[in-house]
Amino acid sequence: MYADFGYMEEGKLGKPYDLKLMVRLAAFLRPYWFLMGFSLFFVLIMVALDLVIPYLTKEAIDRYIVTSAREVILRRGGSPEEGRLLRQFEKDLIPTEEEGRFLLPPEALRSMDRRDAALFQKAGLLSENRYYLFSPRRPEEEALLAAYPSFFERSGPYAFISVDRMKDLKREDRLRLRGRDIEGVLHLAVLIVLILAMHFGLNFIQVYAMELAGQRMMHDLRMKVFSHLQNLPVSFFDRNPVGRLVTRLTNDVQNVHEMFASVLVNLFRDVVLLIGIVVILLHLHKAMALLSFSVVPLIFITTLFFSRRARDAFREIRFKIAQMNAFLQENFAGIRVVQLFRREEENGRRFQKINEGHYQANMRQISIYAFFVPLVEILSSGATGLLIWYGGGRVLQEAISLGVLVAFLSYIRMFFQPIRDLSEKYTILQSAMASLERIFGLLDQEEKVQPPFSPIRGNIRGNIEFEQVSFSYNSQDRVLTEVSFAVREGETVAIVGATGAGKTSLLYLLERFYEPQEGRILIDGIDIRERELSDLRSQIGMVLQDTFLFSGDIEENIRLGDQGTDGAKVREAARMVKADQFIERLANRYHTRVGEGGEVLSAGQRQLLAFARALYANPRILLLDEATSHVDPETERFIQEGLAQLLKGRTAVVIAHRLSTIQHADRILLLHKGKIRETGSHGELMAKRGLYYRLYQLQFGVR
């Protein structure tokens, strides 16, 4: 009984990514392509800025922080290969005062081919001595050389000092010696701060532009769905709970917006960022780049496994939530019945079972996430460990600089960040795809009330004719069977019969809330399906047994659909049905707020306002469905007096269970099991002593 609560479709999910749905969504984005393009262009700029920062860090380390020249010792009678190397790098070598001793600047060492660098190391040409090399051009640098003559050596325009001896300099002298390096680091630091500030500004503009496009798109989508729902036939709302439709316009549209704002833009950014990182890493060092990417296949397999398991868990959670919401709605909507029949404990047990299922579904999803997220973290940490092991060795071998290794570590951390966020993005994308599927499913609902090719407009006189009309709500059980009758202009016809005879269905067909399966309905000799629908309904007033009021004031509810400001006409309509008597007693009179559904008014007062609303519209045809069932006999007598004046010259079809209210009708039709059994005035039907007579006897206790 409580397996799905009529919400099975909440558990159905389409593909995690459906291109057809995205193409349809793109139609709503098309008017805002400029904002989107503008936002995506800024995303490209921000990605470029993100990629620049680690590279600037590398430059700061290699150019200004860790910079030392290596000592090269030439040996007489060296091998031909050594001679080739020396000739090849002769232009980069800086001679010293000692014969056969040279310095190789750090930039020359970094630009050296890896094979040549290995040969240098293997041949023993490079010693372990390191020197800080600079060109003294500033007065403070010359003064420093004079202050420490035994610490520094000169070679043409260059001066150099052993890195080991630098620690023997005074602190202020060391700062003076590294002054240009400190300035270089400061300039790069200022540049990074400016880049971050620019990134912040661009990010603000990008998010604002994208959100503006997204909010406008969601606004258009909501309006499209709302307008479409209003034009669907009443039969559609018989099959679909209102709560579900409200969810489509609120939660589902919000899910789509979250995907648009949080996933699509970030997905574009992540793709561009990953491509940029791959290109930069391959440019910096191919071997280290390939080593870093060695864990990517494992991450891909893990992600594929996670996505399938997460999809199943997500489907189950949505289904359990739908069960819970449906049960809660049912339980609290019928809380009076629950308490009246002391169902609190039983309903508590049933809810506990549903709640336990929801808990278990969430725990299964948590288990999947608890496995995936740490595993990705382990794999990314493994890639970092491999990078430190291999890259650290290459740094020690002078094959790469420390700055390159630091840049690699920064880029690898950036590379794995989108993968860490995959779980959250996947959930949002899955939810949005399910919501899109349901939203477009609503938009694909065809409007059964199709407009005619050349709709007829114009005033109607009020002649009504039903010709062999048969109707069923479910296409199986007939409510009306070959019903035929006519109502002349200005005539008042009452329809009576037992509950379920099909009386209200006749009025619904006349208003075209539903379409008959057989036969036709004519007004002034024209099939109502040939008339323009809004024009037809504007000339037919209807008062239902259950009155619905909107959450405005009394005057707005009487003027419903009319944007005019004729207060005198509103008051006249209220006076004719005696509604003015209770309205005048209210604190704000006609400007009293009635609350949602008219909750501040009694059932009888709401029905009086429904009468006033119908009279204000001044229709040619008036349909009354048990319109006085909620008013007291005295008020009903007043209404009948007002209606007697109003119905002059108008056609009226009145449904009533209380036969006393329709005895003065021009004709009475008795409907029994979907067919008209008797027709005539009250006196004629009483004289026949048929079904109407027996109905009268039952109601008034006459024998």
Secondary structure as UniProt FT lines:
FT   TURN            5..6
FT   HELIX           8..11
FT   HELIX           19..29
FT   HELIX           30..32
FT   HELIX           33..59
FT   HELIX           60..65
FT   STRAND          69..73
FT   TURN            76..77
FT   HELIX           80..88
FT   TURN            89..92
FT   STRAND          94..95
FT   TURN            99..100
FT   STRAND          101..104
FT   HELIX           106..111
FT   HELIX           114..123
FT   STRAND          126..134
FT   HELIX           139..147
FT   TURN            149..151
FT   STRAND          152..155
FT   TURN            156..157
FT   STRAND          158..162
FT   HELIX           163..166
FT   TURN            167..168
FT   HELIX           171..177
FT   HELIX           179..230
FT   HELIX           234..239
FT   HELIX           242..247
FT   HELIX           248..252
FT   HELIX           253..258
FT   HELIX           259..264
FT   HELIX           265..284
FT   HELIX           286..292
FT   HELIX           293..295
FT   HELIX           296..333
FT   HELIX           335..340
FT   TURN            341..342
FT   HELIX           344..396
FT   TURN            397..398
FT   HELIX           402..420
FT   HELIX           422..443
FT   STRAND          464..472
FT   STRAND          478..487
FT   TURN            489..490
FT   STRAND          492..496
FT   TURN            499..500
FT   HELIX           503..510
FT   TURN            511..512
FT   STRAND          518..523
FT   TURN            524..525
FT   STRAND          526..527
FT   HELIX           528..530
FT   HELIX           533..538
FT   STRAND          540..543
FT   HELIX           554..558
FT   TURN            560..561
FT   HELIX           567..576
FT   TURN            577..579
FT   HELIX           580..583
FT   TURN            584..585
FT   HELIX           589..591
FT   HELIX           596..598
FT   TURN            599..600
FT   HELIX           603..617
FT   STRAND          621..625
FT   TURN            627..630
FT   HELIX           633..646
FT   TURN            647..649
FT   STRAND          651..655
FT   HELIX           659..661
FT   TURN            663..664
FT   STRAND          667..672
FT   TURN            673..674
FT   STRAND          675..680
FT   HELIX           682..688
FT   HELIX           691..700
//
